[in-house]
Amino acid sequence: IVINPSLAKVGNRKSDRLDAMGLSRICLLGLWAESYVVPDEVNILRTFFQQHSHYERWATQTSNSINSELLRYGVNLAREGSVTKTREVRDHVMDQLSDHPTMEPGCSVDNIPAEVKELLKYKYVLWDEFKDRSKEMSEKIEQKIETIKWKCGDGELEGSELISLLMTVPGVGKQTAMMWLANIIDANRF
């Protein structure tokens, strides 16, 4: 039987012999409920979610790093929006990082050294890559969910149908429904 080790404590005194006797007695009496073992398909899905989370975290760190470097050289665009997500702000920054900025002279940021401009351009490339990978991972997650037959009540449902049902709950969107499936798997586990 696979059981949760935290349930296997059999007494205050500790020795291999006492443990073996206590564990075998409890097992023979059938006092332990069998632990749920996550299916391989769901473990793959959880791995995808974890990787998606890594990409999102790396993208956020990169965006924060870009903003910090801009602030170091006196460029404060926080009120205008995100330096990576807000199209107008990003276009402005990218223009200022180019060799020949086209923005008005009053908006020009000429105190950023050329070496730092190159570094910031590279960080934008990294941010784009992390966001692209995150989007790819989201698509893989959705495809994986749709290929799995999910236990539901006494029967099974297609992943897309189950996501639709979960989304009927107020406040539950597609991402939350997919996360619920990956972590809860089956409502009967409650």
PyRosetta script that sets phi, psi and omega in degrees:
from pyrosetta import init, pose_from_sequence

init()
pose = pose_from_sequence("IVINPSLAKVGNRKSDRLDAMGLSRICLLGLWAESYVVPDEVNILRTFFQQHSHYERWATQTSNSINSELLRYGVNLAREGSVTKTREVRDHVMDQLSDHPTMEPGCSVDNIPAEVKELLKYKYVLWDEFKDRSKEMSEKIEQKIETIKWKCGDGELEGSELISLLMTVPGVGKQTAMMWLANIIDANRF")
pose.set_psi(1, 142.4)
pose.set_omega(1, 172.4)
pose.set_phi(2, -98.4)
pose.set_psi(2, 122.4)
pose.set_omega(2, 178.6)
pose.set_phi(3, -129.3)
pose.set_psi(3, 163.6)
pose.set_omega(3, 175.7)
pose.set_phi(4, -72.9)
pose.set_psi(4, 124.5)
pose.set_omega(4, -177.8)
pose.set_phi(5, -59.1)
pose.set_psi(5, -26.8)
pose.set_omega(5, 179.8)
pose.set_phi(6, -67.8)
pose.set_psi(6, -17.6)
pose.set_omega(6, 177.9)
pose.set_phi(7, -87.8)
pose.set_psi(7, -7.8)
pose.set_omega(7, -171.4)
pose.set_phi(8, -91.0)
pose.set_psi(8, 4.2)
pose.set_omega(8, 178.9)
pose.set_phi(9, -69.7)
pose.set_psi(9, 124.1)
pose.set_omega(9, -172.7)
pose.set_phi(10, -109.4)
pose.set_psi(10, -8.2)
pose.set_omega(10, 179.7)
pose.set_phi(11, 175.3)
pose.set_psi(11, -179.4)
pose.set_omega(11, -178.9)
pose.set_phi(12, -81.5)
pose.set_psi(12, -37.6)
pose.set_omega(12, 179.8)
pose.set_phi(13, -79.0)
pose.set_psi(13, 143.2)
pose.set_omega(13, -173.9)
pose.set_phi(14, -123.9)
pose.set_psi(14, 120.5)
pose.set_omega(14, 169.0)
pose.set_phi(15, -159.5)
pose.set_psi(15, 157.7)
pose.set_omega(15, -179.2)
pose.set_phi(16, -60.4)
pose.set_psi(16, -40.3)
pose.set_omega(16, -178.2)
pose.set_phi(17, -65.5)
pose.set_psi(17, -47.6)
pose.set_omega(17, 179.0)
pose.set_phi(18, -63.1)
pose.set_psi(18, -41.2)
pose.set_omega(18, 178.3)
pose.set_phi(19, -61.3)
pose.set_psi(19, -47.1)
pose.set_omega(19, -178.5)
pose.set_phi(20, -61.4)
pose.set_psi(20, -43.0)
pose.set_omega(20, 179.5)
pose.set_phi(21, -65.6)
pose.set_psi(21, -45.0)
pose.set_omega(21, -178.9)
pose.set_phi(22, -65.4)
pose.set_psi(22, -43.1)
pose.set_omega(22, 179.8)
pose.set_phi(23, -64.6)
pose.set_psi(23, -43.5)
pose.set_omega(23, -179.2)
pose.set_phi(24, -66.6)
pose.set_psi(24, -38.2)
pose.set_omega(24, 179.1)
pose.set_phi(25, -62.4)
pose.set_psi(25, -48.3)
pose.set_omega(25, -178.7)
pose.set_phi(26, -64.6)
pose.set_psi(26, -38.3)
pose.set_omega(26, 179.4)
pose.set_phi(27, -65.9)
pose.set_psi(27, -45.2)
pose.set_omega(27, -179.6)
pose.set_phi(28, -63.6)
pose.set_psi(28, -31.9)
pose.set_omega(28, 178.6)
pose.set_phi(29, -79.7)
pose.set_psi(29, -10.9)
pose.set_omega(29, 178.7)
pose.set_phi(30, 69.7)
pose.set_psi(30, 34.7)
pose.set_omega(30, -176.9)
pose.set_phi(31, -84.1)
pose.set_psi(31, -11.7)
pose.set_omega(31, 179.9)
pose.set_phi(32, -98.4)
pose.set_psi(32, 133.7)
pose.set_omega(32, 171.4)
pose.set_phi(33, -80.7)
pose.set_psi(33, 144.4)
pose.set_omega(33, 179.9)
pose.set_phi(34, -70.5)
pose.set_psi(34, 137.3)
pose.set_omega(34, 179.5)
pose.set_phi(35, -75.9)
pose.set_psi(35, 151.8)
pose.set_omega(35, 178.1)
pose.set_phi(36, -78.7)
pose.set_psi(36, 129.5)
pose.set_omega(36, 177.2)
pose.set_phi(37, -106.0)
pose.set_psi(37, 121.6)
pose.set_omega(37, -176.5)
pose.set_phi(38, -69.0)
pose.set_psi(38, 131.2)
pose.set_omega(38, 177.9)
pose.set_phi(39, -62.9)
pose.set_psi(39, 152.4)
pose.set_omega(39, -178.9)
pose.set_phi(40, -56.9)
pose.set_psi(40, -40.4)
pose.set_omega(40, -179.4)
pose.set_phi(41, -60.5)
pose.set_psi(41, -38.3)
pose.set_omega(41, -179.7)
pose.set_phi(42, -74.6)
pose.set_psi(42, -33.8)
pose.set_omega(42, 174.9)
pose.set_phi(43, -63.0)
pose.set_psi(43, -38.8)
pose.set_omega(43, 175.7)
pose.set_phi(44, -61.8)
pose.set_psi(44, -44.9)
pose.set_omega(44, 179.1)
pose.set_phi(45, -59.8)
pose.set_psi(45, -43.0)
pose.set_omega(45, 178.7)
pose.set_phi(46, -64.6)
pose.set_psi(46, -36.9)
pose.set_omega(46, 176.3)
pose.set_phi(47, -63.1)
pose.set_psi(47, -41.9)
pose.set_omega(47, 177.1)
pose.set_phi(48, -61.0)
pose.set_psi(48, -43.7)
pose.set_omega(48, 179.1)
pose.set_phi(49, -62.4)
pose.set_psi(49, -41.4)
pose.set_omega(49, 179.9)
pose.set_phi(50, -63.2)
pose.set_psi(50, -42.7)
pose.set_omega(50, 179.3)
pose.set_phi(51, -66.1)
pose.set_psi(51, -39.6)
pose.set_omega(51, 176.5)
pose.set_phi(52, -58.4)
pose.set_psi(52, -42.8)
pose.set_omega(52, 178.9)
pose.set_phi(53, -63.2)
pose.set_psi(53, -40.0)
pose.set_omega(53, 177.5)
pose.set_phi(54, -61.5)
pose.set_psi(54, -47.3)
pose.set_omega(54, -179.2)
pose.set_phi(55, -60.6)
pose.set_psi(55, -42.2)
pose.set_omega(55, 179.4)
pose.set_phi(56, -64.9)
pose.set_psi(56, -41.4)
pose.set_omega(56, 179.2)
pose.set_phi(57, -65.1)
pose.set_psi(57, -42.8)
pose.set_omega(57, 179.5)
pose.set_phi(58, -64.9)
pose.set_psi(58, -37.5)
pose.set_omega(58, 177.7)
pose.set_phi(59, -64.0)
pose.set_psi(59, -43.0)
pose.set_omega(59, 178.8)
pose.set_phi(60, -63.7)
pose.set_psi(60, -43.8)
pose.set_omega(60, 178.5)
pose.set_phi(61, -61.7)
pose.set_psi(61, -40.9)
pose.set_omega(61, 179.7)
pose.set_phi(62, -66.0)
pose.set_psi(62, -42.9)
pose.set_omega(62, 178.1)
pose.set_phi(63, -61.8)
pose.set_psi(63, -44.3)
pose.set_omega(63, 178.2)
pose.set_phi(64, -63.0)
pose.set_psi(64, -37.3)
pose.set_omega(64, 179.1)
pose.set_phi(65, -66.1)
pose.set_psi(65, -42.0)
pose.set_omega(65, 177.2)
pose.set_phi(66, -60.3)
pose.set_psi(66, -47.6)
pose.set_omega(66, -179.5)
pose.set_phi(67, -61.5)
pose.set_psi(67, -40.9)
pose.set_omega(67, 179.1)
pose.set_phi(68, -62.6)
pose.set_psi(68, -43.4)
pose.set_omega(68, -180.0)
pose.set_phi(69, -65.9)
pose.set_psi(69, -39.4)
pose.set_omega(69, 177.5)
pose.set_phi(70, -63.7)
pose.set_psi(70, -42.0)
pose.set_omega(70, 178.5)
pose.set_phi(71, -62.7)
pose.set_psi(71, -37.1)
pose.set_omega(71, 179.7)
pose.set_phi(72, -58.1)
pose.set_psi(72, -31.4)
pose.set_omega(72, -178.4)
pose.set_phi(73, -104.9)
pose.set_psi(73, 20.2)
pose.set_omega(73, 171.8)
pose.set_phi(74, 83.6)
pose.set_psi(74, 14.3)
pose.set_omega(74, 179.3)
pose.set_phi(75, -101.1)
pose.set_psi(75, 108.2)
pose.set_omega(75, -178.6)
pose.set_phi(76, -114.8)
pose.set_psi(76, 103.0)
pose.set_omega(76, -178.3)
pose.set_phi(77, -113.8)
pose.set_psi(77, 13.1)
pose.set_omega(77, -174.4)
pose.set_phi(78, -58.6)
pose.set_psi(78, -37.3)
pose.set_omega(78, -179.4)
pose.set_phi(79, -70.9)
pose.set_psi(79, -25.6)
pose.set_omega(79, -177.8)
pose.set_phi(80, -78.6)
pose.set_psi(80, -24.0)
pose.set_omega(80, -178.9)
pose.set_phi(81, 136.1)
pose.set_psi(81, -175.1)
pose.set_omega(81, -178.4)
pose.set_phi(82, -69.9)
pose.set_psi(82, 139.2)
pose.set_omega(82, 179.4)
pose.set_phi(83, -72.8)
pose.set_psi(83, -12.3)
pose.set_omega(83, 179.1)
pose.set_phi(84, -111.8)
pose.set_psi(84, -36.0)
pose.set_omega(84, -173.0)
pose.set_phi(85, -94.2)
pose.set_psi(85, -34.7)
pose.set_omega(85, -177.9)
pose.set_phi(86, -80.3)
pose.set_psi(86, 115.0)
pose.set_omega(86, -172.3)
pose.set_phi(87, -55.7)
pose.set_psi(87, -45.5)
pose.set_omega(87, -176.9)
pose.set_phi(88, -65.1)
pose.set_psi(88, -42.8)
pose.set_omega(88, -179.5)
pose.set_phi(89, -66.0)
pose.set_psi(89, -44.7)
pose.set_omega(89, -179.4)
pose.set_phi(90, -63.7)
pose.set_psi(90, -43.1)
pose.set_omega(90, 178.4)
pose.set_phi(91, -60.0)
pose.set_psi(91, -41.1)
pose.set_omega(91, 179.1)
pose.set_phi(92, -62.7)
pose.set_psi(92, -47.4)
pose.set_omega(92, -179.8)
pose.set_phi(93, -62.9)
pose.set_psi(93, -46.3)
pose.set_omega(93, -179.3)
pose.set_phi(94, -61.9)
pose.set_psi(94, -37.5)
pose.set_omega(94, 176.9)
pose.set_phi(95, -63.1)
pose.set_psi(95, -43.8)
pose.set_omega(95, -179.1)
pose.set_phi(96, -68.8)
pose.set_psi(96, -25.0)
pose.set_omega(96, 178.2)
pose.set_phi(97, -83.2)
pose.set_psi(97, -12.3)
pose.set_omega(97, -179.3)
pose.set_phi(98, -73.9)
pose.set_psi(98, 167.7)
pose.set_omega(98, -179.0)
pose.set_phi(99, -69.5)
pose.set_psi(99, -30.5)
pose.set_omega(99, -178.7)
pose.set_phi(100, -130.9)
pose.set_psi(100, 84.9)
pose.set_omega(100, -179.6)
pose.set_phi(101, -60.7)
pose.set_psi(101, 141.1)
pose.set_omega(101, -179.5)
pose.set_phi(102, -104.1)
pose.set_psi(102, -7.2)
pose.set_omega(102, -179.1)
pose.set_phi(103, -68.7)
pose.set_psi(103, 165.8)
pose.set_omega(103, 179.8)
pose.set_phi(104, -58.7)
pose.set_psi(104, 151.0)
pose.set_omega(104, -179.0)
pose.set_phi(105, -59.2)
pose.set_psi(105, -34.7)
pose.set_omega(105, -179.9)
pose.set_phi(106, -66.5)
pose.set_psi(106, -24.7)
pose.set_omega(106, -179.5)
pose.set_phi(107, -93.7)
pose.set_psi(107, -4.2)
pose.set_omega(107, -174.1)
pose.set_phi(108, -68.9)
pose.set_psi(108, 142.4)
pose.set_omega(108, 176.7)
pose.set_phi(109, -115.6)
pose.set_psi(109, 92.4)
pose.set_omega(109, -175.7)
pose.set_phi(110, -103.1)
pose.set_psi(110, 5.4)
pose.set_omega(110, -178.9)
pose.set_phi(111, -97.1)
pose.set_psi(111, 9.6)
pose.set_omega(111, 174.9)
pose.set_phi(112, -90.4)
pose.set_psi(112, 121.5)
pose.set_omega(112, 179.5)
pose.set_phi(113, -60.8)
pose.set_psi(113, 151.4)
pose.set_omega(113, -177.7)
pose.set_phi(114, -57.9)
pose.set_psi(114, -38.6)
pose.set_omega(114, -179.1)
pose.set_phi(115, -64.6)
pose.set_psi(115, -38.3)
pose.set_omega(115, 179.5)
pose.set_phi(116, -71.9)
pose.set_psi(116, -35.9)
pose.set_omega(116, 176.6)
pose.set_phi(117, -59.4)
pose.set_psi(117, -42.4)
pose.set_omega(117, 178.2)
pose.set_phi(118, -63.5)
pose.set_psi(118, -41.9)
pose.set_omega(118, 178.5)
pose.set_phi(119, -62.5)
pose.set_psi(119, -43.1)
pose.set_omega(119, 179.7)
pose.set_phi(120, -65.3)
pose.set_psi(120, -39.6)
pose.set_omega(120, 176.5)
pose.set_phi(121, -59.6)
pose.set_psi(121, -43.0)
pose.set_omega(121, 179.3)
pose.set_phi(122, -63.7)
pose.set_psi(122, -39.5)
pose.set_omega(122, 179.2)
pose.set_phi(123, -64.7)
pose.set_psi(123, -35.5)
pose.set_omega(123, 175.3)
pose.set_phi(124, -64.3)
pose.set_psi(124, -39.4)
pose.set_omega(124, 176.7)
pose.set_phi(125, -62.0)
pose.set_psi(125, -43.4)
pose.set_omega(125, 178.0)
pose.set_phi(126, -61.1)
pose.set_psi(126, -45.8)
pose.set_omega(126, -179.7)
pose.set_phi(127, -58.3)
pose.set_psi(127, -46.1)
pose.set_omega(127, 178.7)
pose.set_phi(128, -59.8)
pose.set_psi(128, -41.7)
pose.set_omega(128, -179.5)
pose.set_phi(129, -64.8)
pose.set_psi(129, -44.1)
pose.set_omega(129, 178.8)
pose.set_phi(130, -61.8)
pose.set_psi(130, -42.0)
pose.set_omega(130, -179.9)
pose.set_phi(131, -67.0)
pose.set_psi(131, -38.8)
pose.set_omega(131, 177.1)
pose.set_phi(132, -63.6)
pose.set_psi(132, -44.2)
pose.set_omega(132, 179.0)
pose.set_phi(133, -64.5)
pose.set_psi(133, -37.8)
pose.set_omega(133, 178.0)
pose.set_phi(134, -62.9)
pose.set_psi(134, -43.1)
pose.set_omega(134, 179.0)
pose.set_phi(135, -64.5)
pose.set_psi(135, -42.8)
pose.set_omega(135, 177.2)
pose.set_phi(136, -59.9)
pose.set_psi(136, -42.2)
pose.set_omega(136, -179.4)
pose.set_phi(137, -65.5)
pose.set_psi(137, -38.6)
pose.set_omega(137, 176.8)
pose.set_phi(138, -60.3)
pose.set_psi(138, -41.6)
pose.set_omega(138, 178.4)
pose.set_phi(139, -65.0)
pose.set_psi(139, -41.3)
pose.set_omega(139, 177.7)
pose.set_phi(140, -62.8)
pose.set_psi(140, -40.4)
pose.set_omega(140, 178.7)
pose.set_phi(141, -59.8)
pose.set_psi(141, -48.8)
pose.set_omega(141, -179.0)
pose.set_phi(142, -62.8)
pose.set_psi(142, -42.5)
pose.set_omega(142, 178.5)
pose.set_phi(143, -62.9)
pose.set_psi(143, -41.9)
pose.set_omega(143, -179.4)
pose.set_phi(144, -63.9)
pose.set_psi(144, -43.3)
pose.set_omega(144, 179.5)
pose.set_phi(145, -61.0)
pose.set_psi(145, -39.7)
pose.set_omega(145, -178.5)
pose.set_phi(146, -69.8)
pose.set_psi(146, -23.7)
pose.set_omega(146, -179.4)
pose.set_phi(147, -85.2)
pose.set_psi(147, -15.0)
pose.set_omega(147, -177.4)
pose.set_phi(148, -89.3)
pose.set_psi(148, 138.6)
pose.set_omega(148, 171.0)
pose.set_phi(149, -88.1)
pose.set_psi(149, 116.7)
pose.set_omega(149, -174.8)
pose.set_phi(150, -96.7)
pose.set_psi(150, 132.6)
pose.set_omega(150, 176.9)
pose.set_phi(151, -68.9)
pose.set_psi(151, 130.9)
pose.set_omega(151, -179.0)
pose.set_phi(152, -146.8)
pose.set_psi(152, 109.4)
pose.set_omega(152, -176.6)
pose.set_phi(153, 65.1)
pose.set_psi(153, -126.4)
pose.set_omega(153, 179.4)
pose.set_phi(154, -93.3)
pose.set_psi(154, -5.1)
pose.set_omega(154, -176.9)
pose.set_phi(155, -123.9)
pose.set_psi(155, -157.3)
pose.set_omega(155, 178.9)
pose.set_phi(156, -131.4)
pose.set_psi(156, 151.1)
pose.set_omega(156, 177.9)
pose.set_phi(157, -129.2)
pose.set_psi(157, 152.5)
pose.set_omega(157, 172.9)
pose.set_phi(158, -67.8)
pose.set_psi(158, 151.2)
pose.set_omega(158, -179.2)
pose.set_phi(159, -59.8)
pose.set_psi(159, -43.8)
pose.set_omega(159, -178.3)
pose.set_phi(160, -64.4)
pose.set_psi(160, -37.1)
pose.set_omega(160, 178.8)
pose.set_phi(161, -68.0)
pose.set_psi(161, -40.4)
pose.set_omega(161, -179.8)
pose.set_phi(162, -68.2)
pose.set_psi(162, -38.4)
pose.set_omega(162, 176.1)
pose.set_phi(163, -61.0)
pose.set_psi(163, -44.2)
pose.set_omega(163, 178.9)
pose.set_phi(164, -60.1)
pose.set_psi(164, -42.8)
pose.set_omega(164, 178.2)
pose.set_phi(165, -63.7)
pose.set_psi(165, -44.5)
pose.set_omega(165, 179.5)
pose.set_phi(166, -63.8)
pose.set_psi(166, -31.6)
pose.set_omega(166, -179.1)
pose.set_phi(167, -73.7)
pose.set_psi(167, -8.3)
pose.set_omega(167, 175.9)
pose.set_phi(168, -76.0)
pose.set_psi(168, -14.8)
pose.set_omega(168, 176.2)
pose.set_phi(169, -72.4)
pose.set_psi(169, 129.6)
pose.set_omega(169, -179.5)
pose.set_phi(170, -57.2)
pose.set_psi(170, 131.4)
pose.set_omega(170, 178.2)
pose.set_phi(171, 87.0)
pose.set_psi(171, -2.9)
pose.set_omega(171, -179.6)
pose.set_phi(172, -101.1)
pose.set_psi(172, 116.9)
pose.set_omega(172, 176.4)
pose.set_phi(173, -99.7)
pose.set_psi(173, -173.6)
pose.set_omega(173, -176.8)
pose.set_phi(174, -62.3)
pose.set_psi(174, -45.3)
pose.set_omega(174, -178.6)
pose.set_phi(175, -61.5)
pose.set_psi(175, -43.8)
pose.set_omega(175, 179.9)
pose.set_phi(176, -65.3)
pose.set_psi(176, -41.2)
pose.set_omega(176, 179.5)
pose.set_phi(177, -62.4)
pose.set_psi(177, -43.2)
pose.set_omega(177, -179.9)
pose.set_phi(178, -66.4)
pose.set_psi(178, -40.0)
pose.set_omega(178, 178.5)
pose.set_phi(179, -64.8)
pose.set_psi(179, -39.2)
pose.set_omega(179, 178.6)
pose.set_phi(180, -60.5)
pose.set_psi(180, -46.1)
pose.set_omega(180, -179.7)
pose.set_phi(181, -61.4)
pose.set_psi(181, -41.6)
pose.set_omega(181, -177.7)
pose.set_phi(182, -68.0)
pose.set_psi(182, -30.6)
pose.set_omega(182, -175.5)
pose.set_phi(183, -99.4)
pose.set_psi(183, -38.9)
pose.set_omega(183, -177.6)
pose.set_phi(184, -91.1)
pose.set_psi(184, -38.8)
pose.set_omega(184, 176.9)
pose.set_phi(185, 71.4)
pose.set_psi(185, -56.9)
pose.set_omega(185, -175.8)
pose.set_phi(186, -143.2)
pose.set_psi(186, 125.6)
pose.set_omega(186, -178.4)
pose.set_phi(187, -61.3)
pose.set_psi(187, -24.8)
pose.set_omega(187, 179.4)
pose.set_phi(188, -64.7)
pose.set_psi(188, -17.0)
pose.set_omega(188, 178.5)
pose.set_phi(189, -66.8)
pose.set_psi(189, -18.7)
pose.set_omega(189, 176.5)
pose.set_phi(190, -72.2)
pose.dump_pdb("model.pdb")
